[in-house]
Amino acid sequence: MENKNEIIDKVVKAYFEKPDKTLEEIFKEYTKGFSDDKRRSFYKKIKEIVN
Protein backbone atom coordinates (compact mmCIF):
# COMPACT_ATOMS: atom_id res chain seq x y z
CA MET A 1 0.00 0.00 0.00
CA GLU A 2 1.22 3.45 -0.80
CA ASN A 3 2.27 5.82 1.92
CA LYS A 4 0.44 9.06 2.68
CA ASN A 5 2.80 11.29 0.71
CA GLU A 6 2.42 9.19 -2.44
CA ILE A 7 -1.36 9.32 -2.12
CA ILE A 8 -1.33 13.09 -1.60
CA ASP A 9 0.92 13.60 -4.62
CA LYS A 10 -1.28 11.50 -6.91
CA VAL A 11 -4.53 13.11 -5.78
CA VAL A 12 -3.19 16.66 -6.01
CA LYS A 13 -1.71 16.03 -9.47
CA ALA A 14 -4.98 14.53 -10.68
CA TYR A 15 -6.98 17.43 -9.25
CA PHE A 16 -4.86 20.09 -10.90
CA GLU A 17 -4.53 18.21 -14.19
CA LYS A 18 -8.32 17.79 -14.39
CA PRO A 19 -9.77 20.84 -12.62
CA ASP A 20 -13.21 20.20 -14.11
CA LYS A 21 -13.58 17.13 -11.89
CA THR A 22 -14.59 17.10 -8.25
CA LEU A 23 -12.43 15.42 -5.64
CA GLU A 24 -15.12 12.76 -5.29
CA GLU A 25 -14.84 11.96 -9.01
CA ILE A 26 -11.06 11.83 -8.77
CA PHE A 27 -11.18 9.54 -5.72
CA LYS A 28 -13.64 7.20 -7.46
CA GLU A 29 -11.46 7.14 -10.58
CA TYR A 30 -8.30 6.57 -8.53
CA THR A 31 -9.81 3.72 -6.51
CA LYS A 32 -11.48 2.01 -9.47
CA GLY A 33 -10.42 -1.61 -9.43
CA PHE A 34 -9.27 -1.54 -5.80
CA SER A 35 -10.42 -4.37 -3.55
CA ASP A 36 -12.84 -3.37 -0.79
CA ASP A 37 -10.04 -3.58 1.79
CA LYS A 38 -7.68 -1.46 -0.28
CA ARG A 39 -10.43 1.11 -0.95
CA ARG A 40 -11.28 1.35 2.77
CA SER A 41 -7.60 1.74 3.60
CA PHE A 42 -7.25 4.50 0.99
CA TYR A 43 -10.21 6.46 2.35
CA LYS A 44 -8.99 5.94 5.92
CA LYS A 45 -5.63 7.48 4.96
CA ILE A 46 -7.36 10.38 3.20
CA LYS A 47 -9.43 10.98 6.34
CA GLU A 48 -6.26 10.94 8.49
CA ILE A 49 -4.56 13.38 6.13
CA VAL A 50 -7.52 15.77 6.18
CA ASN A 51 -7.86 15.63 9.95
PyMOL commands that set and color helices and strands:
alter all, ss='L'
color gray80, all
select helices_A, chain A and resi 4-17+23-31+36-50
alter helices_A, ss='H'
color red, helices_A
deselect
rebuild
show_as cartoon
